[in-house]
Amino acid sequence: MTSSAAQLRQHEIKEDIPFLVTLGKKTYPCRYLKEWTSGKISYLIAQREPNPTADAKEMIALMALNNTLASKCISMLILGSYWKIKLRHWYFWRKIYRNNTGRQITEALSTVYEALDLSFFFQNIVLLDQMNMLKMRLTKTELKQLSAELQSEKKLVL
């Protein structure tokens, strides 16, 4: 990115100038991510954990949940603010899901991804998820060690 393009981008972010996202036949203004909105999106993504040992019914239910994930994310990105999301998100994501094809939703998400430079956002989500998994593994290891210590102490006392 050239210096002038970077300065223009910085000005747009600072002044919160909206960019346009086309979804089907409609065009919506979309603003830069606020902290609350990014937190809601990361929570929404974190809820969708695949279960490789699930049976067929559970897998179909998980696929249905993940099918609506893109619509929910694009709804939050377009609405943007706390009150708009609280008041209109429940209806708006369903409207997006019903009225648009998967290709249109994907194109809108790619537009937002390019405009907001979300790669750092998703990279942070992945790193936090990996840290959480590491913490869970360490906790399990500590529990196994503690259990082994307690059993060995029990044998010494008897």
N, C-alpha and C positions, 0 to 999 in steps of 0.2 A: 504494500500500500504506500502510495507516495505521501509526502509530507502534507500537501494541500488536501488530499483525500482524507488523511487521518485527522487533520484539523477540522474539516467539515463534519466528519463522523463524530468527533468529540463535541462540537457545537450542537449537533442534533441530539446527542444524548443529554447534554447539560440542559438544554432548553426543552427537552421532552417533546420534540417535534414528531408527530405520528407519521408512520409510513403506511402505505396501502397494501392490504391483503385481499386478493380476489378469491372468492369462494363461490364457485358456480357462476351465476350471473350477477351477484352482488359484490360490491367492494366495501370493505370495512377499514376504518382507520385503526391502526394498532400501535400502541405506545411501547416504550422500553420497559423491561421487567422491573417491577417493584419487588421488594424483599418478601412481602407477604404472599404475593402471587407465585413467586418462584418456590417458596416453601410449600404451598398447596400443590403445585405441579410435582415437586419431588416426592411429596407424601403420596400422591396419586400413583406415581410410577413405582414407588417402593411397595405399595400394597399388592402389586401384580407379580408375585413370585411364582415361577413355574414349579410344578410338582412332578418330577419324572416318574414317581411311583404311583401316580393317581390312576384310578380305573377309568373306563371310557366315559362314564357320566361326569366325573369330576373334570376330565380333560375338556369335554364339550363346554362345561360351565366356565372353565378358565379361558377357553377360546372366545366365548361370548363376552366375558369381561374385558379381555384384551382387544376385542373388536371395537369396543366403544371408547377405548383409551385415547385414540387420536382425536376423536370428536370432543372429548372432555378437555384435552389439553389445548386444542385450538380455541375452544370456547373461553377458557380462562385467559389465554393470550390476547384474544380480541377484547374481552370485557375489561381486563386489566386491573381495575380498582377493587378495593375491599367490598364496598357496598354494591357495586354492580354484580360482582361474583355472588355475593350472599343473596341478592334479590332475583337475579335473572339467570344464573348458571344452570339451575335445575331444568329450566325450559330450553335455554339456548343450545345446550349441547345435544339435546334430543332433536331439535329443529335441524341442526347441522347434520346429524347422523341420518335423518330421514330424507332430507332434501338434496344431499350431495353424494356423489359416488366416492369410492375409495381413492380414485386417482385425483379428484378435485381436492380432497382433504389432504392428500400427500403433497400436492403442489403447493397448497397454502402453508403447510408445515415447513416445506423446504424454503419458501419465501421468508417466513419468520426466522428460520434457522440461519439463513444467509444475512438477513438484516440485523439480527440481534447478536450474531456470532455466539451461538449457544454452545459451541464445542467445549468451552471452559465450564459451563454450567453442568453439562452431562458428564464431563470428566470428573468434576467434584462429586457428583452423585455416585459414580462408580467407585471412586476412592473411598468415600464414606461407607459404602456397602462392603467393600473389602475389609476396611478396618473393623466394621461390626462383625463380620465373619471371623476375623482373627481373634477378636475379643471373645466371641462365643467359643472358639476352639480352645483358647487359653483357659477359659472358665471350666470347660469340660475336663481338660487335662488336670487343672488344679483340684477339681472334685475327685477325680480318680486317685490322685496322689494322697489327698486327705483321707479318702476312704481306706486306702492301703495302709496308711499310718495308723489310723484308728484300729484297724483289724490287727495289726502287729502289736499295738499297745495292749489290746484285749488279750492276746495270747500270752504276753509277758505277765499280766496281772494274774491270769489263771494259772 
